[in-house]
Amino acid sequence: MPTRLLLLTCPAAVAVLMLAGCGSAPPADPVAAAAAPGTRGSEEQLKALAARPTPHLADGRPDFNATWDHLGGIEFVRVRTEVAADGSVCVFGCAPPAGAPGGEGRGARRGGGPPPPMGPGTPTYKPEFLAKVKDLSDRQVQVDTNLQCAAPGVPRIGPPGKIIQNAREVVFLYDDVNGGFFRIIPTDGRPHPTDTEPSYLGDAVGRYEGDVLIVETRNLNEETWLTDNGAFHTADLKVTERFTRVGDTIRYEAVADDPAVLAEPWALRPLTLWVSDQELAEPARCEDRDLPHMVDGSFHSNPR
């Protein structure tokens, strides 16, 4: 896994903040959201937040302007303080230390709180591509660009940590384990561009259906995977994300459609986001220092 250094180098996320001229109705109070009953991300808290009125902009569209929490980003990286007898350090999914049930083990969080969300599930490939999936999975440490500080791709990057919305577009900001990323998504009827090169996060257009923002992404390069374990895709991949605002929460759903290699469209496991009072901070720099020291092809699991 790449090493994360606390060096502040993320100008892109700052630049897009200039787009926030939204003219919206009073937004949700993030302080009040944080004060909802229950622990952070608990079923009790999410139920209370979802029961609140759903805010809308002056034009009737749902108001998505907020910082959104979902126990994602870099939080799944929880390096244990103790080192194993063989010198290895556990990063994710660690068993509790002997004599300390719960400790910093699987499902535990430094400072308390709930575990991160479950992984997105696994796509189903056509039989003729299973051998390729296995080969890539066996060599994930060497060939997965997500482990080399590149943008994770869509839908692997998951939902954004902040949404900035106006009448023409929405901007997604990410505090990702690989750094800070952004997506600018037109919502005013503009079509997909026809003159752009494939990229890690592709190009997207959005539209509203009631209280749902629907984002369709295409033109993704073939360097990214759908998830861990060799889940490759082709240049024809299309991803549809649905953001449904319910009170002070968002139900996030995504479907990846790549009929050339997938036996069926892959629906990721849905996530619930909630309004947060914690503003995004400039993420740590991602720098890969591990490959020269690799002993074998083993790697820890990844919740996205």
N, C-alpha and C positions, 0 to 999 in steps of 0.2 A: 504494500500500500504506500502511496507517495507520502513523504514527510510534509507536514504543514508548518511553515515558518511564520512567525508573527511579524511579517513585514507588510506595510500597508501600501498596496499597489493596485488600486481599483478605480481609475478615473471614469470608466464608462458608466458605472451606476450613478455617479454624481451628475453627469451630463444630462441624463434623461429626466432628472427631477425637475428640470425647467419646464416640462410639459404639463405640470400640475396646475392648470387653470380651469377648474372643473365647474365652478358655480353650482355646487350641489346643495341639497337640503342639509340641515345639520346632521353630521355623520354620527355613527355610533360612538358612544363614549368608551374609549379603550380602558380607562381607569375603572369604570363601572363593570366592564366585561371581566377585567382581572379579579374583581371583587365578587364574582358570581360564586355561589356555593360549590363546595367540592374542590378536590385537588386539581391541579392543572391537567386538562385533557381528560378528566374523568367523565364517566357517563352522566353523573349528577350535574356537573358543570355544563356539559354540552346540551343537556336537556333544558336547563334553565336559560341558556343563551339562545337556543332555537325558539323558545317560547316568546321572545321579545318581538316587537313590531319590526317588519322588514323595511329598512329605509329606502327611499327612492329619490332620484334626482328630480329637478323641476320638470323635466320632459317625460317623467313617468318611468324611466328606466331604473332598474335596481341599482343601488349605490354600492359599488365594490371598493371605493376608496378606503383603504385601511392597511395596516400591517396585520398579517395573518399568521397564526401559529398552527403547527400541526406536528410538533415534535420531530421535525425533519432537519434538513440542512446538515450541519457538521455535528449535530448532537449525538448521533449514533456512535461517534468515535469516543470511547471512554477508556483510555489506557489505564490498566491496573497499576497500582503503585508497587506491588511486589513483582519480582521476576521469577519465572519458573526455573527449576533446577538446570534445564538445558540452556538457559540464557534467553529464551524467547519471552516476549511480552504480549499479553492478551489485549486485544483492542476492542472486540465486539463479541457478544454471546459467551462471555466468560462464566465458568462455573464459580460459585461462591467460594471464597477462601475457606480452608479447613477451620472449623470452630467459629465461623461467622456467617450463619445463615442469612441469605439476602445480600449482605455485604455489598460488593461492587459487581455482583454476578449478573447473569442473564436476567433482564427485566429490572435491574436496579439502576438508579440514577444518582450521580454525585449530588448531594444535597437533598435527596428524596424526590418523590414524584413518580409518575407512571412510566412504563417502558415505552420505547418508540413504537410506531405502528408496525403491523406485520408487513412483510414484503408484498410486492404487487402481484404475485402469482407467477405462472409460467405459461408462455405461449405454446401452442401445439403446431408442430411442423409436419409437412408432408413427409411420408416415409423416405423418399429419396434424398432428403436433406438431413436426416438424423445423424449420419456419419460425420457430416461437416460440423453440426452443432457439437457433437462429442469432441471432435478434434479441437475446435476453438475453446471449448470448456477446459479441456486438459491443458491448454496453453494460455489460459486467461491472463496469467501474470505477465506473459511476454507480449500479448497482442491486444489486450483490451485497452483502448485509448483512455477510458475512464480512470484507469489506474496509472495514467501517465499525465495527469493534470489537464486533460482536454475537457471541453464541455461535454456533459453526459449525453446530450441528445434528447429528443422528445419521443416517447413520454418518460424516459428514464429520469429526467431531471425533476419530475413531479410538479406539484403546484408551487406558485411563487410565494415568497415571503412578504411581498408588498405589491399592491395593485394601485396604480394611478390611472384615473379615468377622466376623460372629457368627452365632448360630443363627437369627436372624430376618431378617437382611438383609445385603447387601453395599453398601459405599459406594465409589464411584469418584471419585477426585480427579484433576484435570487441571491441568497446567502448560502452558497453551495459549498460542500466539502472541498471542491476543486477551485473555489474562488467566487467572485461576483460576476453574474451574468445578467443580461436583460433581453427582453423581447418586446418589440413595438408592433402592435396588432391593430390595423385599421378596422373600424366598425361602422364606417359611413358608406358602405357599398362598393368600395374599391375592390377590384379583382386581385387575384394573385399576380405578382409581377412576372414578366416573361423574359427578363434580361438579367437575371441574377444567377450566380453560380451556386451549386449545392453547398450547404453549410451544416455545421454541427447542430444548430437549432432550427434550420429550415426557414421558410417564410410562412406567415400565417395571416389569415383574415378572420374576422369575427362578426357575429350578428347576435341579436337578442330575440328570444322567444319568451315572452312574459318575464318572469324573474330569473331566466336562465341566460347566461352568456355562453355561446357556442363558438369554439375556436377550432378552425380547420388548418392543419399544418401539413405542408408537403415540401418538396425540394430539399430533403435531408441527404447529407452525404452518407456514404456507406462505411464510414469510419466508426460510427456509433453502434451500440447494441440496444435492444429493447430492454434488457435486464441482464443479470449475471448469467454465467454458465453457457456462454456461446450463443446467446440469442441474437443472431445477426439478422439483418434485414437488407432489402434491395433498395435501389434508388426510387422505386415506385411506391414506397411506404407512404401512407396517408394516416394521419392521426387526428382524431376528433376528441376534443376535451369539452366537458360540460361543467359549468360553474353555476350552481343553483343557490341563490342567497335565501336563507331561511333564518329570519331574525338576525342575530349576530353570529351566525355560522354560515359556512359554504359547504355544500356537498360537492366534492370533486370526483368526476368520473372521466375516464379516458379509454378510448378504443383504438387499437392499432390494426390497420388493414393493409396487408401485403399479400395478395392472393397468389403471387408467383411462388412463395415459399411456405406460407402459413396454410394449414388445413382449414382454418376458420379465423375470422377476426378475433383478436385477443382483447378482451375486456379486463383492464386492471382492477384489482380490488379497490373499491371506492374508499375515499378518505373524507374525514370531516375536518375543516379548518375553522378557526374561531378568531374573533377580533382580539388583538394583543395590545398591551400597553408598552411593550418593549420595541423600541425603534431598531431598524436594521443598523448594524455597525459595519464598517469597512472590514471585509473578511481577510483572514490571514492569507499570505501568499502560499500557493501550492508549488512545491519543488520536488521532483522525483529524484530520490537518492538511493532507492532500494534495489533497482535491477542489478547493479554491479555486485551486490552482496547476496543475491538470491541463492539459496541452497537447493530448493526443489520447487515444484510448481504449485505447492499448497497455498491457499489463501483463505482469509476469513470471509464469512458470509456478509452480505450487504443487504440492508432492508429496502433497497430501491431497485 
